[in-house]
């Protein structure tokens, strides 16, 4: 039930922001600063990395495949999005990527706030 209450509280807060500001000013969503694509279930392919964003600062590169975030397995871009939605901006989390040469490496990423928030 706590998850439901948290979700309701977030929805109420977001709706209040829209009423007051005409838009969402703080989504509370964690942001990596990457655009990802499909890999047929073996992670989230990093198609672009935002310069100066959290992923870039941690050393993530185009062509990396995100396979774990904060200990949670990532097999699709949708799973990555879901996991990020559960994390708070400002938190430092381990992100495991598979590089283009097949090596796995763990990056420590300090999550940002979703732009426009």
DRENMAR-811499 format. One record per atom (N, C-alpha, C): residue in three letters; x, y, z. Coordinates in steps of 0.05 Angstrom, whole numbers, plus 5000, padded with zeros to 4 digits. Each point is the difference from the previous one (the first is absolute). Layout:
REM residues N
ALAXYZ ...
REM end
This chain:
REM residues 117
UNK501649765000 UNK498450245000 UNK501750255000 UNK502449995011 UNK501750245002 UNK500650104972 UNK500549814981 UNK500550084972 UNK497750154988 UNK497549915006 UNK497750144990 UNK499750285011 UNK500550025026 UNK499950275013 UNK502150184988 UNK502449904996 UNK502250164988 UNK499250094972 UNK498849824984 UNK499250074973 UNK497850215001 UNK498149975018 UNK497850205002 UNK501150275008 UNK501950005019 UNK501250255009 UNK501550144976 UNK501449844984 UNK501550114978 UNK498150114979 UNK497849864994 UNK498150094980 UNK498750265010 UNK499350015026 UNK498850245011 UNK501950244998 UNK502649955006 UNK501950214998 UNK500450094971 UNK500249824982 UNK500350074971 UNK497650164990 UNK497649915008 UNK497650144991 UNK500050285012 UNK500950035025 UNK500150275012 UNK502050184985 UNK502249894992 UNK502050164985 UNK498850094973 UNK498549834987 UNK498750074975 UNK498050235004 UNK498449985021 UNK498150215006 UNK501350265007 UNK502149995016 UNK501350255009 UNK501850124978 UNK501649834986 UNK502050104982 UNK499349964970 UNK497949844995 UNK499349944972 UNK501749794988 UNK501849885016 UNK501849794991 UNK501249865024 UNK501349784996 UNK501449865021 UNK502750135004 UNK500650095024 UNK502550135005 UNK502049825016 UNK499049795012 UNK501849815014 UNK498749724999 UNK500949844982 UNK498849734996 UNK501049805020 UNK502250065014 UNK501349815018 UNK501149754986 UNK500250024973 UNK501049774985 UNK503050024997 UNK501349775004 UNK502949994996 UNK500750014971 UNK502250114993 UNK500950054972 UNK502849904997 UNK500549844979 UNK502749914993 UNK501350184979 UNK498450104982 UNK501150164978 UNK500949834977 UNK498349804993 UNK500549834977 UNK497549964984 UNK500349944975 UNK497849904983 UNK500649714995 UNK498149835004 UNK500549714998 UNK498249874979 UNK500949774991 UNK498549854981 UNK499949715008 UNK498649844983 UNK499649725006 UNK502449834994 UNK500249775014 UNK502249814996 UNK498949714998 UNK497449974996 UNK498849734999 UNK500249865027 UNK499750165022 UNK499949885027 UNK502649975014 UNK502250124990 UNK502649975014 UNK501050265012 UNK498250185006 UNK500850265012 UNK498950234984 UNK500950245007 UNK499150244987 UNK502450124985 UNK499950014974 UNK502250104984 UNK500150305002 UNK502450115006 UNK500450295002 UNK500550114972 UNK498050144990 UNK500350124973 UNK501150285000 UNK499750145022 UNK501250265003 UNK500350065030 UNK502150175006 UNK500550085027 UNK500150305000 UNK498450125018 UNK499950295002 UNK502550115012 UNK501450184985 UNK502450125010 UNK499650145027 UNK501749945019 UNK499750125026 UNK497949885018 UNK498649804990 UNK497949875016 UNK501249795019 UNK498349895017 UNK501049805020 UNK501549764987 UNK498949894979 UNK501449774987 UNK502750084989 UNK500150234986 UNK502550094989 UNK502150055021 UNK499150125022 UNK501950055022 UNK501149745012 UNK498449794999 UNK500949745011 UNK501649844980 UNK500150094975 UNK501649854980 UNK498549824982 UNK497450034998 UNK498449844981 UNK500450104972 UNK499949814981 UNK500550074972 UNK497849894981 UNK499750124978 UNK498249904979 UNK501049724993 UNK498249814998 UNK500749724994 UNK500049835024 UNK500250115024 UNK499849855025 UNK497249885002 UNK499749795014 UNK497449885005 UNK499649995031 UNK497950135010 UNK499550005028 UNK498749745008 UNK501249855019 UNK498949745008 UNK499149995029 UNK501050185017 UNK499050025028 UNK500150295008 UNK498050085016 UNK499950265013 UNK499249965029 UNK501850085018 UNK499549975028 UNK499349715008 UNK501449824987 UNK499749715006 UNK497649874987 UNK498450164985 UNK497749884986 UNK500749954971 UNK499449754991 UNK500649934972 UNK498350164980 UNK501350084978 UNK498750154979 UNK500249834975 UNK497749924989 UNK500049854975 UNK498850164977 UNK498550225006 UNK498850164979 UNK500150305008 UNK499650174981 UNK499950295005 UNK497750065019 UNK497849864997 UNK497750055018 UNK500749935029 UNK501549795005 UNK500949935027 UNK501850225011 UNK501850104983 UNK501750225009 UNK498350245009 UNK498050074984 UNK498350225007 UNK498549955026 UNK499049765004 UNK498649935025 UNK501850025024 UNK502549894998 UNK501850015022 UNK500750295007 UNK500650164980 UNK500650285005 UNK497750155013 UNK497649934994 UNK497650125012 UNK499949945030 UNK501349795009 UNK499949935028 UNK502350125016 UNK501850134986 UNK502450115014 UNK499850315002 UNK501450105020 UNK499950295005 UNK502350154987 UNK499650234989 UNK502250164990 UNK501950075023 UNK502650014993 UNK502150065020 UNK501249755012 UNK498749774996 UNK501049755011 UNK502249894983 UNK502149895012 UNK502249884986 UNK499449704998 UNK500049894975 UNK499349724996 UNK502049874982 UNK500549745004 UNK501749854981 UNK498449934975 UNK501250054977 UNK498849934974 UNK502049824986 UNK499149754994 UNK501849814986 UNK499350024971 UNK502250044984 UNK499750014971 UNK501749784987 UNK499249914977 UNK501649834983 UNK501150184978 UNK502650014998 UNK501250184980 UNK499949874972 UNK500750154980 UNK500049904972 UNK501849764997 UNK502149985016 UNK501849774997 UNK499149765017 UNK497750035013 UNK498949785016 UNK500750005029 UNK501850175009 UNK500750025028 UNK497850135016 UNK499749915025 UNK498150135018 UNK501550185019 UNK498950245005 UNK501250185019 UNK497850135016 UNK500650075025 UNK498150135017 UNK500850295002 UNK498050174994 UNK500350295002 UNK498450105024 UNK501150195015 UNK498650125022 UNK498750264989 UNK497450004998 UNK498650234989 UNK498450155021 UNK500450265002 UNK498350165017 UNK497750094983 UNK497649905006 UNK497650064984 UNK499350295000 UNK499250104977 UNK499250284998 UNK496950025002 UNK499050244996 UNK497150045000 UNK499250024971 UNK497849874993 UNK499150004973 UNK499650294990 UNK501250064976 UNK499850284990 UNK497150094997 UNK499550255004 UNK497350114999 UNK498649975027 UNK501549885019 UNK498849965027 UNK501050235018 
REM end
